Amino acid sequence: MFHSPCWMRSVLKGLDRVQLLASEDSFFSHQTTAIDSAMRGIHTLVCTGTGSGKSLCFLLPVLTAAMNNETSLLLFPTKALAQDQLSKLVSVLEKFPDLKEKIKPGIIDGDTSHAERNSNAKNCNVILTNPDTLHAAILPGWKATYKTLLGRIKYVVIDEAHMYEGVFGTH
């Protein structure tokens, strides 16, 4: 059974979104199962309806990994969705300076300059991107730029997995 670290309880209490509940006792059963599974290193897929708290299922393991100096790669189907998720994560971290010191999110996408991509790959422990950038920049440049980043990944999160089909899904 999933037991949250003490820092996580304060984060949960500070979140102002309805989907991110105030305590582990308030988790839906699918959240508890998914979080526990991911944190035990088991490949996990969450398929539930809109507004059911799927983001919390990956957010807590990703934040825990970042707190332990581990890196996560979060794939979103579009640059806009990745940017939106980054904004939400940054706004949460603004409320918790202690977490902000350890959790370093960053974007690597087509709109990110090469210098910023290199900096994010080196310094960030929560990387948000999309399949196009993964296919066109990160994987082809793994030896020169992204080898260290790829070597330190603990979690790979594929958000909106049902969107990845056809040519788009081959990434």
C-alpha positions as a Markdown table, in Angstrom:
| # | Residue | x | y | z |
|---|---|---|---|---|
| 1 | Met | 0.0 | 0.0 | 0.0 |
| 2 | Phe | 1.3 | 3.5 | -0.9 |
| 3 | His | 2.5 | 5.7 | 1.9 |
| 4 | Ser | 3.4 | 9.2 | 1.0 |
| 5 | Pro | 6.6 | 10.9 | 2.3 |
| 6 | Cys | 5.9 | 13.6 | 4.8 |
| 7 | Trp | 6.8 | 16.4 | 2.3 |
| 8 | Met | 4.1 | 15.1 | 0.0 |
| 9 | Arg | 1.3 | 15.6 | 2.5 |
| 10 | Ser | 2.1 | 19.3 | 2.7 |
| 11 | Val | 2.1 | 19.5 | -1.0 |
| 12 | Leu | -1.2 | 17.8 | -1.3 |
| 13 | Lys | -2.7 | 20.1 | 1.3 |
| 14 | Gly | -1.4 | 23.1 | -0.6 |
| 15 | Leu | -2.8 | 22.2 | -4.0 |
| 16 | Asp | -5.8 | 24.1 | -5.1 |
| 17 | Arg | -7.1 | 21.7 | -7.8 |
| 18 | Val | -10.0 | 19.5 | -6.9 |
| 19 | Gln | -8.4 | 16.5 | -8.6 |
| 20 | Leu | -5.4 | 16.7 | -6.3 |
| 21 | Leu | -6.8 | 15.6 | -3.0 |
| 22 | Ala | -5.8 | 16.7 | 0.5 |
| 23 | Ser | -4.5 | 13.4 | 1.9 |
| 24 | Glu | -3.6 | 9.9 | 0.9 |
| 25 | Asp | -6.8 | 8.7 | 2.7 |
| 26 | Ser | -8.7 | 10.7 | 0.1 |
| 27 | Phe | -7.2 | 9.0 | -2.9 |
| 28 | Phe | -9.3 | 7.1 | -5.3 |
| 29 | Ser | -8.5 | 3.4 | -5.4 |
| 30 | His | -7.0 | 3.7 | -8.9 |
| 31 | Gln | -4.7 | 6.5 | -7.7 |
| 32 | Thr | -3.4 | 4.5 | -4.8 |
| 33 | Thr | -2.9 | 1.4 | -6.9 |
| 34 | Ala | -1.1 | 3.4 | -9.7 |
| 35 | Ile | 1.1 | 5.4 | -7.4 |
| 36 | Asp | 2.1 | 2.3 | -5.5 |
| 37 | Ser | 2.8 | 0.4 | -8.7 |
| 38 | Ala | 4.9 | 3.1 | -10.2 |
| 39 | Met | 6.9 | 3.7 | -7.1 |
| 40 | Arg | 7.7 | 0.0 | -6.9 |
| 41 | Gly | 9.1 | 0.2 | -10.4 |
| 42 | Ile | 6.2 | -1.6 | -12.2 |
| 43 | His | 5.1 | -0.4 | -15.6 |
| 44 | Thr | 1.8 | 1.2 | -15.0 |
| 45 | Leu | -1.1 | 2.3 | -17.3 |
| 46 | Val | -4.0 | 4.3 | -16.0 |
| 47 | Cys | -7.2 | 4.4 | -18.1 |
| 48 | Thr | -10.0 | 6.3 | -16.4 |
| 49 | Gly | -12.4 | 9.0 | -17.3 |
| 50 | Thr | -11.8 | 12.7 | -17.6 |
| 51 | Gly | -11.3 | 14.5 | -14.3 |
| 52 | Ser | -10.6 | 11.3 | -12.4 |
| 53 | Gly | -7.1 | 12.4 | -11.2 |
| 54 | Lys | -4.9 | 10.5 | -13.6 |
| 55 | Ser | -2.3 | 13.3 | -13.5 |
| 56 | Leu | -1.8 | 12.7 | -9.7 |
| 57 | Cys | -1.0 | 9.1 | -10.6 |
| 58 | Phe | 2.2 | 10.1 | -12.3 |
| 59 | Leu | 2.8 | 13.4 | -10.6 |
| 60 | Leu | 3.5 | 12.0 | -7.2 |
| 61 | Pro | 6.1 | 9.4 | -8.3 |
| 62 | Val | 7.7 | 12.0 | -10.6 |
| 63 | Leu | 8.0 | 14.5 | -7.7 |
| 64 | Thr | 9.3 | 11.8 | -5.4 |
| 65 | Ala | 11.9 | 10.9 | -8.0 |
| 66 | Ala | 13.0 | 14.5 | -8.4 |
| 67 | Met | 13.3 | 14.9 | -4.6 |
| 68 | Asn | 15.7 | 11.9 | -4.7 |
| 69 | Asn | 17.8 | 13.5 | -7.5 |
| 70 | Glu | 16.3 | 11.2 | -10.2 |
| 71 | Thr | 14.9 | 12.4 | -13.5 |
| 72 | Ser | 11.6 | 11.8 | -15.3 |
| 73 | Leu | 10.7 | 12.3 | -18.9 |
| 74 | Leu | 7.1 | 13.4 | -19.5 |
| 75 | Leu | 5.7 | 13.1 | -23.0 |
| 76 | Phe | 2.6 | 15.0 | -24.0 |
| 77 | Pro | 1.0 | 14.8 | -27.5 |
| 78 | Thr | 1.5 | 18.6 | -28.2 |
| 79 | Lys | 3.9 | 21.4 | -27.3 |
| 80 | Ala | 0.9 | 23.4 | -26.0 |
| 81 | Leu | -0.1 | 20.7 | -23.5 |
| 82 | Ala | 3.5 | 20.3 | -22.3 |
| 83 | Gln | 3.7 | 24.1 | -21.8 |
| 84 | Asp | 0.4 | 24.0 | -19.9 |
| 85 | Gln | 1.5 | 21.2 | -17.6 |
| 86 | Leu | 4.8 | 23.0 | -17.0 |
| 87 | Ser | 2.9 | 26.2 | -16.0 |
| 88 | Lys | 0.8 | 24.2 | -13.5 |
| 89 | Leu | 3.8 | 22.4 | -12.1 |
| 90 | Val | 5.7 | 25.7 | -11.7 |
| 91 | Ser | 2.7 | 27.3 | -9.9 |
| 92 | Val | 2.6 | 24.4 | -7.5 |
| 93 | Leu | 6.4 | 24.6 | -6.8 |
| 94 | Glu | 6.1 | 28.4 | -6.2 |
| 95 | Lys | 4.0 | 27.5 | -3.1 |
| 96 | Phe | 6.8 | 25.3 | -1.7 |
| 97 | Pro | 10.3 | 26.9 | -1.8 |
| 98 | Asp | 11.9 | 23.8 | -0.2 |
| 99 | Leu | 10.6 | 21.6 | -3.1 |
| 100 | Lys | 11.5 | 24.2 | -5.7 |
| 101 | Glu | 15.1 | 23.9 | -4.7 |
| 102 | Lys | 15.2 | 20.2 | -5.6 |
| 103 | Ile | 12.5 | 19.9 | -8.3 |
| 104 | Lys | 13.7 | 21.5 | -11.5 |
| 105 | Pro | 11.2 | 21.2 | -14.4 |
| 106 | Gly | 12.1 | 22.2 | -17.9 |
| 107 | Ile | 10.8 | 21.9 | -21.5 |
| 108 | Ile | 12.7 | 20.5 | -24.4 |
| 109 | Asp | 10.6 | 21.1 | -27.6 |
| 110 | Gly | 10.7 | 22.7 | -31.0 |
| 111 | Asp | 10.3 | 26.2 | -29.5 |
| 112 | Thr | 13.2 | 25.7 | -27.0 |
| 113 | Ser | 16.5 | 27.2 | -28.2 |
| 114 | His | 19.4 | 24.8 | -28.5 |
| 115 | Ala | 21.2 | 26.5 | -25.6 |
| 116 | Glu | 18.2 | 26.2 | -23.4 |
| 117 | Arg | 17.7 | 22.6 | -24.5 |
| 118 | Asn | 21.3 | 21.8 | -23.4 |
| 119 | Ser | 20.8 | 23.6 | -20.1 |
| 120 | Asn | 17.5 | 21.8 | -19.4 |
| 121 | Ala | 19.0 | 18.5 | -20.3 |
| 122 | Lys | 21.8 | 19.1 | -17.9 |
| 123 | Asn | 20.1 | 20.8 | -15.0 |
| 124 | Cys | 16.4 | 19.8 | -14.9 |
| 125 | Asn | 15.0 | 16.6 | -13.3 |
| 126 | Val | 11.5 | 16.8 | -14.7 |
| 127 | Ile | 11.7 | 17.1 | -18.5 |
| 128 | Leu | 8.5 | 17.8 | -20.5 |
| 129 | Thr | 8.5 | 17.2 | -24.2 |
| 130 | Asn | 6.5 | 15.7 | -27.0 |
| 131 | Pro | 7.0 | 12.7 | -29.4 |
| 132 | Asp | 8.1 | 14.9 | -32.3 |
| 133 | Thr | 11.0 | 16.4 | -30.3 |
| 134 | Leu | 11.9 | 13.0 | -28.8 |
| 135 | His | 12.0 | 11.6 | -32.4 |
| 136 | Ala | 13.6 | 14.5 | -34.1 |
| 137 | Ala | 16.1 | 15.9 | -31.5 |
| 138 | Ile | 16.5 | 13.9 | -28.3 |
| 139 | Leu | 17.0 | 10.4 | -29.7 |
| 140 | Pro | 19.2 | 11.5 | -32.7 |
| 141 | Gly | 21.3 | 13.7 | -30.5 |
| 142 | Trp | 21.6 | 11.3 | -27.6 |
| 143 | Lys | 25.4 | 10.9 | -27.8 |
| 144 | Ala | 26.3 | 14.5 | -28.2 |
| 145 | Thr | 23.7 | 16.2 | -26.0 |
| 146 | Tyr | 21.3 | 13.9 | -24.2 |
| 147 | Lys | 23.3 | 10.9 | -23.2 |
| 148 | Thr | 23.6 | 12.0 | -19.5 |
| 149 | Leu | 19.9 | 13.0 | -19.4 |
| 150 | Leu | 18.7 | 9.7 | -20.9 |
| 151 | Gly | 21.0 | 7.7 | -18.5 |
| 152 | Arg | 19.5 | 9.2 | -15.4 |
| 153 | Ile | 15.8 | 8.7 | -16.3 |
| 154 | Lys | 13.7 | 6.9 | -13.6 |
| 155 | Tyr | 10.2 | 7.4 | -15.1 |
| 156 | Val | 8.9 | 7.9 | -18.6 |
| 157 | Val | 5.3 | 9.2 | -18.6 |
| 158 | Ile | 3.2 | 9.1 | -21.7 |
| 159 | Asp | 0.2 | 11.3 | -21.2 |
| 160 | Glu | -2.8 | 10.9 | -23.4 |
| 161 | Ala | -1.6 | 7.5 | -24.7 |
| 162 | His | -4.7 | 7.0 | -26.7 |
| 163 | Met | -3.6 | 9.9 | -29.0 |
| 164 | Tyr | -0.5 | 8.0 | -30.2 |
| 165 | Glu | -1.6 | 6.0 | -33.3 |
| 166 | Gly | -0.6 | 5.8 | -36.9 |
| 167 | Val | 2.4 | 7.8 | -38.0 |
| 168 | Phe | 2.2 | 9.9 | -34.8 |
| 169 | Gly | 2.3 | 6.7 | -32.7 |
| 170 | Thr | 5.5 | 5.4 | -34.3 |
| 171 | His | 7.5 | 8.0 | -32.4 |
